[in-house]
Amino acid sequence: MKPRTKGMWLGQLCEYVIGFALAMSASKSVSPAALAVVAIAIIVNAAISDGSLAAFHVLTARTHQAVGIGIALSAVVIAVIASLDLTSRLTLVVAALTQGFVSVRFGHGFRTTSTRPQ
């Protein structure tokens, strides 16, 4: 039995939810620029990956996962060095942790075992 990768749609769905929730938080924030930039990066990463919920199939699953982890790390750095109010800073850190978890766990889909003969 050879492991296969499938089900990347769940990771994309989670990334869309994270991105749009962050965009909604940015619309109500005092300093929305940092939140909006990270939200756009998350949504674009989900939209150009190789999953079934993507608008454009540009990135492979591994590249999509690496970009998602990079976005999460960049969001933490932005939260630390940017002059943000406490609510925006905490929102950015929570979104970064959630994005990092989704990228590591679901970034390349689910691994299942195929019972079909090869």
C-alpha positions in Angstrom: 0.0 0.0 0.0 1.4 3.3 -1.1 0.5 6.5 0.9 -1.4 9.1 -1.1 -2.1 12.7 -0.5 -5.7 14.0 -0.8 -8.1 16.2 1.0 -6.3 19.5 0.7 -9.6 21.3 0.5 -10.0 21.2 4.3 -6.7 23.1 4.8 -7.8 25.6 2.2 -11.2 26.1 3.8 -9.5 26.7 7.2 -7.1 29.2 5.6 -10.0 31.1 3.9 -11.8 31.3 7.3 -8.6 32.5 9.0 -8.0 35.1 6.3 -11.5 36.5 6.2 -11.8 36.6 10.0 -8.5 38.5 10.1 -9.8 40.9 7.4 -13.0 41.5 9.4 -10.8 42.2 12.4 -8.8 44.6 10.4 -11.9 46.5 9.3 -12.7 47.3 13.0 -9.1 47.9 14.1 -7.5 51.2 14.9 -4.4 50.3 12.8 -5.7 47.9 10.1 -2.7 47.8 7.7 -0.7 45.0 9.3 -3.8 42.8 9.8 -5.0 43.5 6.3 -1.6 42.6 4.8 -1.5 39.3 6.6 -5.1 38.5 5.8 -4.5 39.1 2.1 -1.4 36.9 2.2 -3.3 34.0 3.8 -6.2 34.3 1.3 -3.9 34.6 -1.7 -1.9 31.5 -0.5 -5.1 29.5 -0.3 -6.3 30.8 -3.6 -3.2 29.8 -5.7 -2.5 26.4 -4.2 -3.1 23.1 -5.9 -6.2 22.1 -4.0 -9.8 21.9 -5.1 -10.9 25.2 -3.5 -8.2 27.2 -5.3 -8.9 29.8 -8.0 -5.6 29.3 -9.7 -3.4 26.2 -9.4 0.0 27.7 -9.2 1.7 26.3 -6.0 2.3 22.6 -5.3 1.2 21.2 -2.0 4.7 21.4 -0.5 5.3 25.0 -1.6 1.9 26.0 -0.3 2.8 24.5 3.1 6.1 26.3 3.2 4.5 29.6 2.2 1.9 29.1 4.9 4.5 28.6 7.6 6.4 31.6 6.3 3.3 33.7 6.6 2.7 32.5 10.1 6.3 33.4 11.1 6.1 36.8 9.4 2.9 37.6 11.2 4.5 36.9 14.6 7.5 39.1 13.6 5.0 41.9 12.5 3.2 41.6 15.8 6.4 42.0 17.7 8.0 44.9 15.9 5.1 46.9 14.6 3.5 49.6 16.7 0.0 48.1 17.1 -2.6 48.3 19.9 -2.9 45.3 22.2 -6.0 44.0 20.5 -4.5 44.0 17.0 -1.3 42.5 18.3 -3.1 39.6 20.0 -5.4 39.1 17.0 -2.3 38.8 14.8 -0.5 36.4 17.1 -3.6 34.2 17.4 -4.1 34.2 13.6 -0.4 33.4 13.2 -0.6 30.4 15.6 -3.7 29.1 13.9 -2.2 29.6 10.4 1.0 27.8 11.5 -1.0 24.9 12.9 -3.2 24.6 9.8 -0.1 24.8 7.5 1.8 22.1 9.4 -1.1 19.8 9.9 -3.2 20.2 6.8 -0.8 22.1 4.5 -0.3 19.2 2.1 -3.7 17.4 2.6 -4.4 14.2 4.3 -2.3 11.1 4.0 -4.3 8.0 3.5 -3.4 4.5 2.6 -4.5 3.2 -0.8 -5.8 -0.3 -1.1 -5.8 -0.2 -4.8 -3.1 -2.3 -6.5 -0.3 -0.2 -8.0 
